[in-house]
Amino acid sequence: MHNFFLAILTLLGLTVQAIAIEVQAPQAYMVDLQTGTILLEKNPDQQMAPSSMSKIMTAHIVFERLKSGDIKLNDVLQVSEAAWRMGGSKMFVQVNSKVSIEDLLYGVIVQSGNDACVVLAEGLGGSESAFAEEMTRKAHEMGAKNSSFVNASGWPAEGHFSTAKDLALMAERTIRDFPKEYEKYYAVKEFSYNNIKQGNRNTLLYKNMGADGVKTGHSDAGGYGSVVSAKQGDRRLILVINGLPTMKTRDQEATTLMNWGFNYFKNYKIFGKGDVVDVADVWGGAEKTVQLVSGKDIVFTIPRTLRKDLNVKVTYNAPIAAPLKAGDEVGTIEITVPEKGVQKVPLLIGKDIKQAGFFQRINNSIHYLLYGKHN
């Protein structure tokens, strides 16, 4: 048993709630994508009206079709009267005109155009209801099983709902599955169509905090909400809030919570996968020692103030008898997290070690019995 590092660890998927922070939004959820650590949750599984945040799923379906080669960005779709008549936020497409899929994507993501959503849904799904069924099916495949879509825009409708946690998952999958598309479209601050310039409603894009997406929403039923993602260094956070009374409070809440997530918490990397953790004596081997390595990346998200409170120790039985094979598990790296218990990561053999010859093994055994160590 070997003491090794003092550290603060929260391993993948662990929820951290070290301090309370006031959250005005009825529903809120924040996750660190590098470690999967949940930094904040308030009614994360409560069904709510997602409003235009539904458009994350609309765009995701379009990205999938583009990736499969089923459609191309320069393909055009015709604007129906139903699309042209859509209320709320609009791209201002003209009835019976033809619009490229790329322009429609900018219209959905940057301008939050309900009309653009209908054009895409009708053109790619045959009908908006059929496209919405595909959105629901795909969301459930992702694991967002508390969501149901009956239209492509998020227009208020019975049976159209999601949760803060589900929206975060949809945003995460967009970022992971379509990184180039995410970078290309979601950080765009303004887009002009039909000689009408509109700015992105995600106010965090205009602040120097690493925000590069994702989507805002508003309806009488859902209030003001936002799905925000920001990246600082190696860390990427996703924040979902909904149910706020005004656009101003949405901006203030999102800014405060995102800054809190980056400033109060930090990601610490103890070992990378394959990093040398210790060197162990080998019994009866062609080599006297072998490096022991971490079986996985050990990265954790914890409050900066807790760094002194956790420790890491390495446990294995020495000496280790040869022959040895790289990748074999011989012990554990044990990380003790206050109030979270002990997390264990496999400790592995770093390289193959052949068994020593017969006479060398005899000599080593005698030397070990006499002196307690190898010759």
N, C-alpha and C positions, 0 to 999 in steps of 0.2 A: 504494500500500500504506500503510495507516494503522494505527498502534498505537492501541488504544482503551482497554480495561479490563484490569486485573489481576483475575483471579478464579480460582476452583476450580470446575471443571465436570465433572459426569458426566451425559451426556445420557440420554435415554430408553432403558431396557433395559440399561444398563451394570451389570455386577456390580462391587461394591466389596468388597474384602477387605483393608482397610488394617491391621487388627490382628487377632490371634487372640483368641478368647474361648472359654473352656472350655464345651463343650456336653455334658451328660451324656446327653441323649436320643439313641437310635440313629438317629432320623430327625428332621431339623429344617429349617425353611425360613422365611425372613422376606423380605417384599417391601414397598417403599414404593409405594403406589398412585398417588401423584401423578406420579411419574416412571417407575415400572416398574422401579426399581433394586432388584436383589437384594442385600440386606444380609448374608444368612447362608444357607448351604445345607450340609447334611450328609446324604448319601444321599437327595437330594430325590426321586429316581425309583425308589427301592427299594420294591417291593411290600410292603405291611404290612396287618395287620388294622385297619381304621379304627374298629371298634367303633361307639359311638353317634355319632361324628362323621359317620357315614353319613347321619344325620338331616338334615344340611344339604341334601342332595339331595332327601330326602323332602319337606321343607318347600318347596323350590324348585319342585317339580312342583305342589304345591298352590297356590302363589302364581301360577303360570302359568295354572292352571285358573280361578282367581278373576279374573285380569286378562282372560281371554278371555270371561268371562261364563258359562262353562259351569256354574259353581257359585256359590253365595253363602255368606257367612259364617254366616248363620242357617239354612242347610240342615242337616238332621240325618242322621246315619248310624247304623245299628243295630250294636250290639256282638255279635259272634259268640262262640261258646264258645271258638274258637281264640284270639281276641283276649283274652278274659277270662283264659284260662289262661297267657298269656305270662309268663315269668319275668323276672328282672332288675329294672331300674328300671321303675316302673309309675305310671300316672295313677290307677289303681284305678277303672276304669270297670266297671259292672255288666253281667253277661251279659243279653242281650236288651233292654237299655236303649237309648235313642236320645240321641246326643250331638251338639251343634252342631259344625260344622267349625271355628268360631273357638275353642271350648273345646279341641278336639283339637289345634289349632295350639299353644295355650299348653301343652297336655300334652306335646307333642313337644319344643318348644323350651325351655321352662322346666323342666319336670319330667323330661324325657328318657324319657317313657313309651313302653316297647316295645309295650304294649297299644294305645296311641293310634295308633301307626304302623300296626299291623295293621288297625285299624278304618278308617283313611284309605285304606290300600292296597286292602283288599277293596271298600270302598265306591266308590272312584274308578277302580280298575283292573279290577274284576271278580274278581281274585284277587291275592294278595300277589306271586306269581311274575310275573304280567303287569305289575304296577306296578313291580317291580324291573327288569324288562326295559326299561321306559320310563325309569327312572332311569339305567340304563347307557347307553341310546341318547342321552339328553339330555347326559349327562356327556361322551360322545365328541364330540357336536356342539360343545360348549364348547371342546374341545381337551384334555380330561382323559381321554386315551386309555389311560392305564395303570390304569384303574379298572373294576371289574366288581361289580355288586350282584346278590345272589340273594334278598335280603329287604329290607324297608323300615326295619328298626330297627338294623341293624348286628350282629344276633345272630351269633355265630361260625358260619361255614359254609364248606365247601369252595367255592372259586371266588368268594368275597366278599373283595375287596381294593381297596386304593387306594394312593396315594402322598402324601407331604407336599406336593409341588408341586401335585398334582391337587386336594387338599382346599383349598389356598389359592386355586386358581382357582375352585372352586365357591363359596367364600365371597365372593370378589371379584365374581363374577357376581350373586350374591344382593344384595350391597350396591349394585351399579350398576344392576341391572335392576329391583329392587324397594326403592328407598330408603325409602319410607313404611312398607312392611311391615317392613323391617329395623328401623327406628327403633321401631316399635310393639311388636314382639314380643321382639327379641333382648336388649334391655337390662333386661327385666323380672326383678326379683330373686326374686320368689316368686309362687306361684299356688296357689289352693285349689280342689279339686274333691272332691265327695263328702265334704265336711267334713274333708278332709285337706290341710293346708297343707304345701307343699314349697318349699324354697329352690333357686334356681339353683345348679348345681354349679360354675359359672364364677366362681371366687373373685376374679378380677381386677375383676369388676363392683363389688365392695365396696371397692375401693381408689381413691384419688383420682389416677387416671392416664389417664382418658379412655376406658377400656374400655367397649364397648357390645355385645359379642358375642364368640364366636359359639357354640361348642359344645364340650363336653368328651366324653371317651369312656374306657371301661375294659373290658377283657376279659382273660382269662388269656393269650390268644394275642397280643394287641396291647399289653398293659401299660396304663399310664395315659397318656392323650394329651389334647391340647387344640388347638382352633383358636381363636385370640384375635384380635380386631381392636380397635384403639384409635385415637382421633383427638385430636390436640393441635394447635390452630390449623388451618392448611391441610393438615397432614400426617395421613395415615392409614396405619397399618402393619397388616399381617396376619402373624401368627406361627403356625406349625404345629409342634408337637412330639409325639412319640409314643414309646412303649416305656419309660416311666419306671416305677420299682418301686413307688412309693407316691403317694398323693394329695398328700402334703406336698411331695415332691420335684417333682411336677408344678407345684404352686403356686409354689415357689421358683424353678424354672427359668423358667417363663413370666414371672414378675415381673422377674427379673434380665435376661432377654433383651429384654423389651419396653422397660424403662428404658434399656438400652444402645442400643437402636435409636433412641430419641428423643434421648438425651443426647449420644451420641458423634457422630451424624450430623446434618446439617442440610440443608434444601433451600434453594438459592440461585436466585433468579430474576434473570437478566442482562437479558433483554429479553422483553417480551410480543409476541405476534404483532401486527405493525403499528406497533410502537414505532420512533421515529426513531433510527437508528444513526449516521448521518453526513449531511452535506450536500455534494453534488458539483456541480462546475461543469458547465454544459450548453453544448455546442457547437452554434451555429446554431439556438438555440431562442428562442421568444417570451419565455421567462424565463431568467435567467442561471444559476440554480441549481435543484436539485431535491433533495428529501429522499429519503434511502435508508432503507428500513425492513426489519425482520426478517420473514422469511417464515413464522416459527412461534414459538410460545412456547419460550424457552430456559430450562428449569428443570432443576436437577441436584441430586443427593443425593451428598454427599461428607462425609468426616470433617471436623469443624470444624478440626482441627489442620493440615489441608492447604491452607487457604484462600490462603496466600501463595505456593503453588508452581505455580499455573496461570495462563495468560494467554490473552487473547482479542485477536485482531486482525482488522481488516476489510480485505479485498482487493478492489480493482476498478480498472479503467483509466479515468483521467480526462484530459480532459473527456469527457463522454458525449454522443454526437451525437444531436440531435433529428431526427425526432419521437420522443417517449417515451410509453409507455403504462403506466399504473399496473399493478403486478403483474408486469411483465417482470423477469426475473432478470438482474442486471448484475454480480454478484460473490458473494462468500461471506463469512460470518462464520466464522472458523477458531478453534476452541477446542482448545488443546493440554492434554491430560490426562496427567500423568506416568504412565508405564507402560501407558497406554491409547491413545496416539497422538493424531492430530488428528481431531476431529469437525467436520463442515462443515454449516452452515445457510445456505440461500439468502438473498442480499441482494437486495431488490426495489426497483423504482421506486415512489415513494410517490404520485405523481399524474401525470396526463396533461400533457405539455408539447408544444405545437404547434411546428412548424418556423417560424422567423422568415421574414419577407419577403426577397425576393432582395437588395435593396440593403442591408438590415440584416445579412444573412449576409456580404456582401462587406466591409462595414465592420468587422464582428467579426473576419473572417479577417485583414485587414490589421493591425488593432490587436493581434491575438494574435501575428502574425509579428514585429511591432516590439517589443512589450513583454512577450510571454509570458503575457498574461492577457487576459480579455475587456474590452471597452469598457463 
